């Protein structure tokens, strides 16, 4: 493990060097980077052991969604070090087995009666949430945007490839540049207030949202709430899928493109959709050898342009294959692949072993829908959209009055589509608060753009999922 010294696209701006203690050993990192990044740069991949069988665990999602990186920090158990910024003098320890939360006293009271009001509350500062905030502010509404991480941008911050589509959809612009442009627009808009490092803890049926910020619990009451919480990584089930070195594709992107860390020497990528293909090429740019891209389907699922980049780099793309098992001691050492028949069953005698210290899983995302469940929304399991999603109408309204859905939290799509669904949700929310004279015109334009994006080769699955809502008559019922 090492830090990226040169990159063809990115420049990594680091803070000042700080010292911290890991397992009684003094280490160095950079202030503000995640603790996980500092440990990875120092070669530490085994972060803790599982609760029951005490199996080694390492980083998997790198955005605070899973429990794979829980450690003890300054005496506090169960800290997600993938999103906890490094500071001078921190004491970081592995925790083995069951660990109870031990509250640490903070200045003042942790719980106090405090309620904040706003016109529009946006939960999530990724591409959907940022666009939703800008749209609502454009209609002269006060907006409060919650982002649980220290910076906004979400998946855009990790994307170094140039977007496709039209000029209106930022074609030819890299994702992290789009993120910076949106952040600048938000900073310049006096109608938008941003809370970073703020987590929405609950979205209740009376409309109150409870959030944690600066060590305090705050109640938020809004005329309209837009949930744009994004998605979490999926994994496959096979022996060894929990070894340190088995990462979600987003975690690998975070390490490389945000933290500037080389995740390993050799990778096997599982999944030949757009994410798997794009991240494989990004790994090559970071100096990692891509031993193979593995896809269970009989052909790759991403754009031909991404496939051709890998073929020119002599990266094998093995369709009709999957992982039989992964092996290693306290970290991944290799994988064994197997061929699949037309029924996706393993073919005996086709096993092949590949030595690798990274197994990157690009096998799909699941919407982060917990807040919808909490608020009492009607939910439906739609595989084409990634899992459980809230029932919404054409205008992004859920079945709970005043609650709207945007981005991957309501169905997995590309980042450009997420931006448009954020715009649509905020447009509708603004119109429901105070009728807009140009609502139908703007709604028609955003809908046209979204339909245009979904008409491409990757849009068939999304359209099939949306059609399942229409079959149940889920239109215009929550005004």
C-alpha positions as CSV (number, residue, x, y, z in Angstrom):
1,X,0.0,0.0,0.0
2,X,1.3,3.4,-0.9
3,X,0.3,6.9,-1.8
4,X,-0.2,7.9,-5.4
5,X,2.7,10.2,-6.3
6,X,1.7,11.0,-9.9
7,X,-1.7,10.8,-11.6
8,X,-2.7,11.6,-15.2
9,X,-5.8,13.6,-14.1
10,X,-5.8,14.3,-10.4
11,X,-3.7,16.4,-8.0
12,X,-4.0,15.5,-4.3
13,X,-3.9,18.4,-1.9
14,X,-3.0,17.1,1.6
15,X,-3.2,18.9,4.9
16,X,-0.4,19.1,7.4
17,X,1.2,15.9,8.6
18,X,0.0,14.7,12.0
19,X,1.0,11.8,14.3
20,X,-1.4,9.3,15.7
21,X,-1.2,6.1,17.7
22,X,-2.3,2.7,16.3
23,X,-2.1,-0.3,18.5
24,X,0.6,1.4,20.6
25,X,2.7,2.3,17.5
26,X,3.2,5.9,16.4
27,X,2.2,6.5,12.8
28,X,1.9,9.5,10.5
29,X,-0.9,10.7,8.2
30,X,-2.5,13.9,6.9
31,X,-4.9,15.9,8.9
32,X,-8.4,15.6,7.5
33,X,-8.0,12.4,5.5
34,X,-9.9,9.5,6.8
35,X,-8.4,7.3,9.5
36,X,-8.9,4.3,7.1
37,X,-6.8,6.1,4.4
38,X,-4.0,6.8,6.8
39,X,-3.9,3.2,7.9
40,X,-4.1,1.9,4.4
41,X,-1.2,4.1,3.4
42,X,0.7,2.5,6.3
43,X,-0.1,-1.0,5.1
44,X,-2.8,-1.8,7.6
45,X,-5.8,-3.6,6.0
46,X,-7.0,-5.8,8.8
47,X,-9.1,-3.3,10.8
48,X,-11.0,-5.5,13.3
49,X,-12.4,-9.0,13.8
50,X,-15.9,-10.2,13.4
51,X,-18.1,-10.5,16.5
52,X,-18.8,-14.2,16.6
53,X,-16.1,-16.1,14.7
54,X,-13.4,-13.5,15.0
55,X,-12.7,-13.4,11.3
56,X,-10.6,-10.5,9.9
57,X,-12.5,-7.5,8.5
58,X,-11.3,-4.7,6.3
59,X,-12.7,-1.7,4.5
60,X,-15.6,-2.4,2.1
61,X,-17.9,0.6,1.3
62,X,-15.7,3.5,2.6
63,X,-18.8,5.8,2.9
64,X,-20.1,4.8,6.3
65,X,-22.8,2.4,5.3
66,X,-21.4,-0.9,6.6
67,X,-19.7,-2.1,9.7
68,X,-16.5,-3.5,8.2
69,X,-14.3,-0.7,9.4
70,X,-15.5,-0.3,13.0
71,X,-12.6,0.5,15.4
72,X,-12.0,2.1,18.8
73,X,-10.9,5.7,18.5
74,X,-9.9,7.8,21.6
75,X,-11.7,5.2,23.7
76,X,-15.0,5.3,21.7
77,X,-16.1,2.0,20.3
78,X,-17.7,1.4,16.9
79,X,-16.3,4.4,15.1
80,X,-16.6,4.1,11.3
81,X,-13.0,5.1,10.5
82,X,-13.7,5.3,6.7
83,X,-15.5,8.6,7.3
84,X,-13.8,9.8,10.5
85,X,-11.2,12.5,9.8
86,X,-7.7,12.0,11.2
87,X,-6.5,14.5,13.8
88,X,-3.3,15.0,15.7
89,X,-2.8,12.6,18.7
90,X,-5.7,10.2,17.9
91,X,-5.5,6.8,19.5
92,X,-6.8,4.1,17.2
93,X,-7.3,0.5,18.4
94,X,-8.7,-2.7,16.9
95,X,-11.8,-4.0,18.7
96,X,-12.4,-7.7,18.7
97,X,-15.7,-9.3,19.4
98,X,-18.8,-7.5,20.7
99,X,-18.1,-3.8,21.7
100,X,-20.7,-1.7,23.4
101,X,-21.0,2.0,22.7
102,X,-19.5,4.1,25.5
103,X,-20.8,7.7,25.4
104,X,-18.1,10.3,25.8
105,X,-19.0,13.5,27.6
106,X,-19.3,16.6,25.5
107,X,-19.5,20.2,26.4
108,X,-23.1,21.1,27.2
109,X,-26.0,18.7,26.9
110,X,-26.2,16.1,24.2
111,X,-30.0,16.1,24.1
112,X,-31.8,19.4,24.3
113,X,-35.0,20.8,23.0
114,X,-34.0,22.5,19.8
115,X,-36.0,22.7,16.6
116,X,-35.0,24.3,13.3
117,X,-37.5,25.3,10.7
118,X,-37.0,25.7,6.9
119,X,-39.0,25.7,3.7
120,X,-37.2,22.7,2.1
121,X,-35.0,20.2,3.8
122,X,-32.7,18.2,1.5
123,X,-31.1,15.0,3.0
124,X,-28.0,14.1,1.1
125,X,-25.4,16.2,-0.6
126,X,-24.7,14.1,-3.6
127,X,-25.6,14.9,-7.2
128,X,-29.3,14.6,-6.6
129,X,-29.3,16.6,-3.3
130,X,-27.1,19.4,-4.6
131,X,-29.3,19.9,-7.6
132,X,-32.4,19.7,-5.5
133,X,-31.1,22.4,-3.2
134,X,-30.2,24.7,-6.1
135,X,-33.6,24.2,-7.8
136,X,-35.6,25.0,-4.6
137,X,-33.5,28.1,-3.9
138,X,-34.1,29.3,-7.4
139,X,-37.8,29.4,-6.4
140,X,-37.0,31.8,-3.5
141,X,-37.3,29.1,-0.8
142,X,-35.1,28.7,2.2
143,X,-33.2,25.4,1.9
144,X,-31.3,23.4,4.5
145,X,-29.0,20.7,3.1
146,X,-27.8,17.9,5.3
147,X,-24.6,16.0,4.3
148,X,-23.2,13.4,6.7
149,X,-19.7,13.6,5.3
150,X,-17.3,16.5,5.6
151,X,-17.8,17.5,1.9
152,X,-20.6,17.5,-0.6
153,X,-20.5,15.8,-4.0
154,X,-21.1,12.1,-3.2
155,X,-20.2,9.8,-6.1
156,X,-19.3,12.8,-8.3
157,X,-16.1,13.3,-6.2
158,X,-14.8,9.9,-7.3
159,X,-15.5,10.2,-11.0
160,X,-12.5,11.1,-13.1
161,X,-14.1,10.0,-16.4
162,X,-15.8,12.4,-18.8
163,X,-19.6,12.4,-18.8
164,X,-21.6,11.4,-21.9
165,X,-24.7,13.0,-23.3
166,X,-25.4,16.5,-24.4
167,X,-23.8,19.8,-23.4
168,X,-26.7,20.4,-21.1
169,X,-25.8,17.1,-19.3
170,X,-22.2,18.3,-18.9
171,X,-20.9,16.0,-21.7
172,X,-17.1,16.1,-21.7
173,X,-16.8,17.2,-18.1
174,X,-15.3,15.0,-15.4
175,X,-17.5,14.1,-12.4
176,X,-15.3,15.8,-9.7
177,X,-15.3,19.0,-11.8
178,X,-19.2,18.9,-11.9
179,X,-19.2,18.5,-8.1
180,X,-17.0,21.6,-7.6
181,X,-19.2,23.6,-9.9
182,X,-22.3,22.7,-8.0
183,X,-20.6,23.3,-4.7
184,X,-19.7,26.8,-5.9
185,X,-23.3,27.5,-6.9
186,X,-24.5,26.5,-3.5
187,X,-21.9,28.6,-1.7
188,X,-23.0,31.7,-3.6
189,X,-26.7,31.2,-2.9
190,X,-27.8,32.9,0.3
191,X,-31.0,30.9,0.3
192,X,-29.1,27.6,0.9
193,X,-27.7,26.7,4.3
194,X,-25.4,23.6,4.4
195,X,-24.7,21.4,7.3
196,X,-21.9,19.0,6.7
197,X,-20.9,16.2,9.1
198,X,-24.7,16.1,9.9
199,X,-26.5,12.8,9.9
200,X,-30.3,12.4,9.6
201,X,-31.2,9.9,12.3
202,X,-34.9,9.6,11.7
203,X,-37.7,10.8,9.5
204,X,-40.9,10.5,11.5
205,X,-44.5,10.4,10.5
206,X,-45.3,13.8,11.9
207,X,-42.8,15.3,9.5
208,X,-40.0,15.9,12.0
209,X,-36.5,14.9,11.0
210,X,-34.0,14.3,13.8
211,X,-30.4,15.0,12.9
212,X,-27.1,14.8,14.8
213,X,-24.6,17.7,14.3
214,X,-21.8,19.0,16.5
215,X,-22.5,16.4,19.1
216,X,-26.1,17.5,19.5
217,X,-29.5,16.1,18.4
218,X,-31.6,18.7,16.5
219,X,-35.2,18.5,15.3
220,X,-35.9,19.9,11.9
221,X,-39.4,20.9,10.6
222,X,-39.8,21.6,6.9
223,X,-42.6,22.3,4.6
224,X,-41.1,19.8,2.2
225,X,-38.4,17.2,2.7
226,X,-36.4,15.7,-0.2
227,X,-34.6,12.4,0.6
228,X,-31.5,12.0,-1.6
229,X,-29.5,9.6,0.5
230,X,-28.0,7.6,-2.3
231,X,-27.2,3.9,-2.2
232,X,-24.9,1.2,-0.7
233,X,-22.7,-1.4,-2.3
234,X,-23.8,-5.0,-2.9
235,X,-21.6,-8.0,-2.5
236,X,-21.7,-11.6,-3.7
237,X,-21.9,-14.6,-1.5
238,X,-18.9,-17.0,-1.7
239,X,-16.3,-18.3,0.8
240,X,-13.8,-15.6,1.7
241,X,-16.0,-12.6,0.6
242,X,-15.3,-10.9,3.9
243,X,-11.5,-10.9,3.7
244,X,-9.7,-7.6,4.0
245,X,-8.9,-6.7,0.4
246,X,-12.4,-7.4,-0.9
247,X,-13.8,-3.9,-1.6
248,X,-16.9,-2.4,-3.1
249,X,-16.0,-0.5,-6.3
250,X,-16.9,2.8,-4.6
251,X,-14.4,2.1,-1.8
252,X,-11.6,1.6,-4.3
253,X,-12.6,4.8,-6.0
254,X,-12.6,6.6,-2.7
255,X,-9.1,5.3,-1.8
256,X,-7.7,6.2,-5.3
257,X,-9.5,9.3,-6.4
258,X,-10.3,11.0,-3.2
259,X,-7.7,9.9,-0.7
260,X,-4.8,9.4,-3.2
261,X,-4.0,5.9,-1.9
262,X,-3.0,2.9,-4.1
263,X,-5.3,0.2,-2.9
264,X,-3.0,-2.7,-3.8
265,X,-0.9,-4.3,-6.5
266,X,-3.1,-6.6,-8.4
267,X,-6.9,-6.5,-8.7
268,X,-9.6,-8.9,-10.0
269,X,-12.7,-6.8,-10.9
270,X,-16.1,-8.6,-10.6
271,X,-18.7,-6.9,-12.8
272,X,-18.4,-5.7,-16.4
273,X,-21.1,-3.0,-16.2
274,X,-20.2,0.6,-16.6
275,X,-19.0,0.9,-13.0
276,X,-16.7,-2.2,-13.2
277,X,-15.2,-1.1,-16.5
278,X,-14.7,2.5,-15.5
279,X,-13.1,1.6,-12.1
280,X,-10.9,-0.9,-13.8
281,X,-9.5,1.8,-16.0
282,X,-9.1,4.1,-13.0
283,X,-7.1,1.4,-11.3
284,X,-4.8,1.2,-14.3
285,X,-4.3,5.0,-14.0
286,X,-3.3,4.6,-10.4
287,X,-0.7,2.0,-11.3
288,X,-2.6,-1.2,-10.3
289,X,-2.4,-4.3,-12.4
290,X,-5.9,-5.5,-13.5
291,X,-5.5,-9.3,-13.8
292,X,-9.1,-9.8,-15.1
293,X,-12.6,-8.3,-15.3
294,X,-15.1,-11.1,-14.5
295,X,-18.7,-11.0,-15.6
296,X,-21.4,-13.7,-15.0
297,X,-23.5,-12.7,-18.0
298,X,-22.5,-14.0,-21.4
299,X,-21.5,-10.5,-22.5
300,X,-20.3,-7.3,-20.8
301,X,-23.0,-4.8,-19.7
302,X,-21.3,-1.5,-20.0
303,X,-20.6,0.9,-22.9
304,X,-18.3,-0.3,-25.7
305,X,-16.0,2.7,-25.3
306,X,-15.1,1.6,-21.8
307,X,-14.5,-2.0,-22.9
308,X,-12.2,-0.9,-25.7
309,X,-10.0,1.1,-23.3
310,X,-9.4,-2.1,-21.3
311,X,-8.8,-4.2,-24.4
312,X,-6.2,-1.7,-25.6
313,X,-4.5,-2.2,-22.2
314,X,-4.6,-6.0,-22.7
315,X,-6.9,-6.6,-19.7
316,X,-8.8,-9.9,-20.0
317,X,-12.6,-9.6,-19.8
318,X,-13.9,-13.1,-18.8
319,X,-17.7,-13.3,-19.5
320,X,-19.6,-16.3,-18.3
321,X,-17.5,-16.5,-15.1
322,X,-17.8,-15.8,-11.4
323,X,-15.9,-16.1,-8.2
324,X,-15.9,-19.6,-6.6
325,X,-14.0,-18.6,-3.5
326,X,-11.4,-16.1,-2.3
327,X,-8.5,-17.2,0.0
328,X,-5.9,-15.6,2.3
329,X,-4.9,-15.3,5.9
330,X,-5.4,-11.9,7.5
331,X,-5.9,-10.4,4.0
332,X,-6.8,-11.4,0.4
333,X,-4.1,-13.4,-1.4
334,X,-6.0,-14.7,-4.4
335,X,-9.3,-15.9,-6.0
336,X,-10.5,-18.9,-7.8
337,X,-12.9,-18.4,-10.7
338,X,-15.3,-20.8,-12.3
339,X,-17.1,-20.8,-15.6
340,X,-20.9,-20.7,-15.8
341,X,-23.3,-22.5,-18.0
342,X,-26.4,-20.9,-19.6
343,X,-28.3,-21.4,-16.3
344,X,-25.5,-19.6,-14.4
345,X,-24.4,-22.8,-12.7
346,X,-20.7,-23.6,-12.2
347,X,-19.1,-25.8,-14.8
348,X,-16.9,-28.5,-13.3
349,X,-13.3,-28.4,-14.3
350,X,-13.3,-24.8,-15.4
351,X,-11.7,-23.4,-12.2
352,X,-8.8,-21.0,-12.5
353,X,-6.8,-19.4,-9.7
354,X,-5.5,-15.8,-9.9
355,X,-3.2,-14.3,-7.3
356,X,-4.5,-10.8,-6.3
357,X,-4.5,-8.6,-3.2
358,X,-7.7,-6.7,-4.3
359,X,-11.0,-8.2,-5.2
360,X,-13.3,-5.3,-6.4
361,X,-17.0,-5.9,-6.4
362,X,-19.0,-3.9,-8.9
363,X,-22.1,-6.0,-8.7
364,X,-24.7,-3.3,-8.2
365,X,-26.1,-0.9,-5.6
366,X,-29.0,-1.0,-3.1
367,X,-31.1,2.2,-2.5
368,X,-30.6,3.6,1.0
369,X,-34.3,3.7,1.8
370,X,-34.4,3.6,5.6
371,X,-35.8,7.1,6.0
372,X,-38.7,6.2,3.7
373,X,-39.5,3.2,5.8
374,X,-39.4,5.2,9.0
375,X,-41.7,7.9,7.6
376,X,-44.4,5.4,6.7
377,X,-44.0,5.5,2.9
378,X,-45.5,2.7,0.9
379,X,-42.6,0.6,-0.3
380,X,-42.1,-1.9,-3.1
381,X,-39.3,-4.3,-3.9
382,X,-38.3,-3.7,-7.6
383,X,-35.1,-5.6,-8.6
384,X,-34.7,-3.4,-11.7
385,X,-34.3,-0.3,-9.4
386,X,-32.0,-2.1,-7.0
387,X,-34.3,-3.3,-4.2
388,X,-36.8,-1.6,-1.9
389,X,-37.9,1.8,-3.1
390,X,-40.7,4.2,-2.1
391,X,-43.7,4.3,-4.3
392,X,-43.6,7.6,-6.1
393,X,-45.7,9.4,-8.8
394,X,-44.4,11.0,-11.9
395,X,-43.6,14.2,-9.9
396,X,-41.3,12.4,-7.3
397,X,-44.0,12.6,-4.6
398,X,-44.1,9.7,-2.2
399,X,-47.2,8.4,-0.4
400,X,-46.4,10.6,2.6
401,X,-47.5,14.2,2.1
402,X,-44.6,16.6,2.0
403,X,-42.0,13.9,1.4
404,X,-40.2,13.6,-2.0
405,X,-37.6,11.1,-3.4
406,X,-34.6,11.8,-5.6
407,X,-31.5,10.1,-6.8
408,X,-30.4,6.5,-6.1
409,X,-32.5,6.4,-2.9
410,X,-35.5,5.9,-5.1
411,X,-33.9,3.8,-7.8
412,X,-30.4,3.2,-9.1
413,X,-29.4,5.2,-12.2
414,X,-26.5,7.1,-13.6
415,X,-25.3,10.3,-11.9
416,X,-26.8,12.5,-14.6
417,X,-30.2,11.0,-14.1
418,X,-29.8,11.5,-10.4
419,X,-29.2,15.2,-10.9
420,X,-32.4,15.5,-13.0
421,X,-34.5,13.6,-10.4
422,X,-33.2,16.0,-7.8
423,X,-34.3,18.9,-10.0
424,X,-37.8,17.3,-10.5
425,X,-38.3,16.6,-6.8
426,X,-37.4,20.1,-5.8
427,X,-39.5,21.7,-8.6
428,X,-42.5,19.7,-7.4
429,X,-41.9,20.5,-3.7
430,X,-41.6,24.2,-4.5
431,X,-44.8,24.1,-6.5
432,X,-46.6,22.3,-3.7
433,X,-45.5,25.0,-1.3
434,X,-46.4,27.9,-3.5
435,X,-47.8,27.3,-7.0
436,X,-45.3,28.2,-9.7
437,X,-46.6,29.9,-12.9
438,X,-44.1,28.0,-15.1
439,X,-44.3,24.7,-13.3
440,X,-45.7,22.6,-16.2
441,X,-43.2,24.1,-18.6
442,X,-40.2,23.3,-16.4
443,X,-41.6,19.9,-15.4
444,X,-42.0,19.0,-19.1
445,X,-38.5,20.0,-19.9
446,X,-36.9,18.1,-17.0
447,X,-39.0,15.1,-17.8
448,X,-38.0,15.3,-21.5
449,X,-34.3,15.3,-20.5
450,X,-34.8,12.4,-18.2
451,X,-36.6,10.3,-20.8
452,X,-33.8,11.2,-23.3
453,X,-31.2,9.8,-20.9
454,X,-33.3,6.7,-20.2
455,X,-33.7,6.0,-23.9
456,X,-30.1,5.0,-24.2
457,X,-28.7,1.4,-24.2
458,X,-28.6,1.3,-20.4
459,X,-32.1,2.6,-19.8
460,X,-34.1,-0.5,-20.4
461,X,-33.9,-1.8,-16.9
462,X,-34.8,1.5,-15.4
463,X,-37.8,1.9,-17.6
464,X,-38.9,-1.7,-16.7
465,X,-38.8,-0.7,-13.0
466,X,-40.7,2.5,-13.5
467,X,-43.3,0.6,-15.5
468,X,-44.0,-1.5,-12.4
469,X,-45.2,1.6,-10.5
470,X,-47.5,2.5,-13.4
471,X,-49.0,-1.0,-13.3
472,X,-50.2,-0.3,-9.8
473,X,-51.6,3.1,-10.6
474,X,-49.0,4.9,-8.4
475,X,-49.6,8.4,-9.9
476,X,-50.5,11.7,-8.2
477,X,-51.8,10.4,-4.9
478,X,-49.8,12.3,-2.3
479,X,-50.5,16.0,-3.0
